[in-house]
Amino acid sequence: MTTVAAKDGCMAADTQLSGEYRFRAQKIVQLADGTLVGGAGTWHRCWAAMCWLLGGEQGDPPKLKDSCLLVMKPDGSLWIVEDEFPAFPLLDREAAIGSGAAPAVAAMRAGMSAGEAVKHTCRIDCGSSDPVQLLKLPKPKRPARKR
């Protein structure tokens, strides 16, 4: 129950956590190198995996049973982790995970940005709702000019 979408250097996610409760949570993190990581599925497993990545991948990677991560590397390439590491690359230029993945991908292919696609999906997927979190890849650093 989530929608995480990535396209054109941006990753967006809804913020709804649901189960026997309904809370809001940050579903995207940015690693030190600029990589964006969004999670969908069993939230405590997603969060454990995101913390493992944020901590420099020390020790054995956590299992992601019934969960997945969408990863956007600084070069804009998209990767996915399903059930367990390692991540594997996708050929697609846009991707989405979670219960709202199909409508989000359709919206992006119709011309919407990742953020617009997640906002749109929040209106039609009961597992996703506003507010939408949006993170962008950092701009590449330009080399210093020689004088």
C-alpha positions as CSV (number, residue, x, y, z in Angstrom):
1,M,0.0,0.0,0.0
2,T,2.0,2.9,-1.3
3,T,2.9,4.7,-4.5
4,V,6.6,5.6,-5.2
5,A,7.4,6.9,-8.6
6,A,10.6,8.0,-10.3
7,K,11.2,9.9,-13.5
8,D,13.6,12.6,-14.8
9,G,15.8,12.9,-11.8
10,C,12.9,13.1,-9.3
11,M,11.3,10.6,-6.9
12,A,7.9,11.1,-5.3
13,A,5.9,9.1,-2.8
14,D,2.7,9.3,-0.9
15,T,3.0,9.4,2.9
16,Q,0.3,7.0,4.1
17,L,1.1,4.1,6.3
18,S,-1.8,1.8,6.9
19,G,-2.6,-1.4,8.8
20,E,-4.4,-1.5,12.1
21,Y,-3.6,2.2,12.1
22,R,-3.1,5.1,9.8
23,F,0.0,7.3,10.1
24,R,2.2,9.5,7.9
25,A,5.8,8.6,7.1
26,Q,8.7,9.6,4.9
27,K,9.0,6.9,2.3
28,I,12.0,8.3,0.4
29,V,15.6,8.9,1.7
30,Q,18.6,10.4,0.0
31,L,22.0,8.7,0.5
32,A,25.3,10.6,0.9
33,D,26.1,10.2,-2.8
34,G,22.8,11.6,-3.8
35,T,21.1,8.3,-4.6
36,L,17.3,8.4,-3.9
37,V,15.6,5.3,-2.3
38,G,11.9,4.8,-1.9
39,G,10.2,1.9,-0.2
40,A,6.9,0.0,-0.5
41,G,5.5,-3.0,1.3
42,T,5.9,-4.1,4.9
43,W,7.2,-0.8,6.3
44,H,9.4,-2.0,9.1
45,R,11.4,-4.1,6.5
46,C,11.6,-1.1,4.1
47,W,12.8,1.2,6.8
48,A,15.4,-1.4,8.0
49,A,16.7,-1.6,4.5
50,M,16.8,2.1,4.0
51,C,18.6,2.5,7.3
52,W,21.1,-0.1,6.3
53,L,21.8,1.8,3.1
54,L,22.0,5.1,4.9
55,G,24.5,3.5,7.3
56,G,26.9,2.5,4.6
57,E,25.8,-1.1,4.1
58,Q,27.5,-2.4,7.2
59,G,26.8,-6.0,8.1
60,D,24.4,-8.3,6.3
61,P,21.6,-6.7,4.3
62,P,18.2,-7.0,5.8
63,K,15.6,-9.1,4.1
64,L,12.8,-7.3,2.3
65,K,10.2,-10.1,2.2
66,D,6.9,-8.8,0.7
67,S,8.6,-5.4,0.2
68,C,10.7,-3.6,-2.4
69,L,12.8,-0.5,-2.9
70,L,13.0,1.7,-5.9
71,V,16.5,3.2,-6.3
72,M,17.5,6.2,-8.5
73,K,21.2,6.6,-8.8
74,P,22.9,9.9,-9.3
75,D,23.2,9.2,-13.1
76,G,19.4,8.9,-13.2
77,S,19.4,5.1,-13.7
78,L,16.6,3.1,-12.0
79,W,17.2,0.0,-9.9
80,I,14.9,-2.2,-7.9
81,V,15.4,-4.5,-4.9
82,E,12.7,-7.2,-4.5
83,D,12.7,-9.3,-1.3
84,E,16.5,-9.2,-0.9
85,F,19.6,-7.5,-2.1
86,P,21.3,-6.8,-4.4
87,A,19.5,-4.3,-6.5
88,F,19.1,-4.9,-10.2
89,P,18.9,-2.3,-13.0
90,L,15.8,-1.4,-15.0
91,L,15.9,-0.4,-18.6
92,D,12.9,1.9,-18.1
93,R,13.2,5.7,-17.9
94,E,10.3,5.9,-15.4
95,A,9.2,3.3,-12.8
96,A,6.8,3.0,-9.9
97,I,6.3,0.5,-7.0
98,G,3.5,-0.1,-4.5
99,S,-0.3,-0.5,-4.8
100,G,-0.5,2.6,-7.1
101,A,2.4,1.5,-9.4
102,A,0.2,0.8,-12.5
103,P,-1.7,4.1,-12.6
104,A,1.5,6.1,-11.7
105,V,3.4,4.6,-14.6
106,A,0.5,5.2,-16.9
107,A,0.4,8.8,-15.8
108,M,4.1,9.3,-16.3
109,R,4.0,7.8,-19.7
110,A,1.2,10.2,-20.6
111,G,3.5,13.1,-19.7
112,M,3.1,13.7,-16.0
113,S,6.1,14.2,-13.7
114,A,6.7,11.7,-10.9
115,G,5.2,14.1,-8.4
116,E,2.1,14.8,-10.6
117,A,1.7,11.0,-11.1
118,V,1.7,10.2,-7.4
119,K,-0.7,13.1,-6.7
120,H,-3.0,11.7,-9.4
121,T,-2.7,8.2,-8.0
122,C,-3.6,9.3,-4.5
123,R,-7.0,10.2,-5.8
124,I,-7.7,6.7,-7.2
125,D,-5.7,4.3,-5.0
126,C,-7.0,3.8,-1.4
127,G,-3.6,2.7,-0.3
128,S,-2.0,6.0,-1.1
129,S,-2.8,9.5,0.0
130,D,-1.5,13.1,0.3
131,P,0.7,14.8,1.2
132,V,3.3,13.8,-1.5
133,Q,7.0,13.7,-0.7
134,L,9.3,14.8,-3.6
135,L,13.1,14.6,-3.7
136,K,15.4,15.4,-6.6
137,L,18.8,14.2,-7.5
138,P,21.5,16.8,-6.8
139,K,22.7,18.8,-9.8
140,P,26.0,17.5,-11.1
141,K,28.9,19.7,-9.9
142,R,30.6,21.6,-12.6
143,P,34.4,21.4,-12.8
144,A,36.1,24.6,-11.6
145,R,37.1,26.9,-14.5
146,K,40.8,27.3,-15.2
147,R,42.0,30.8,-15.4
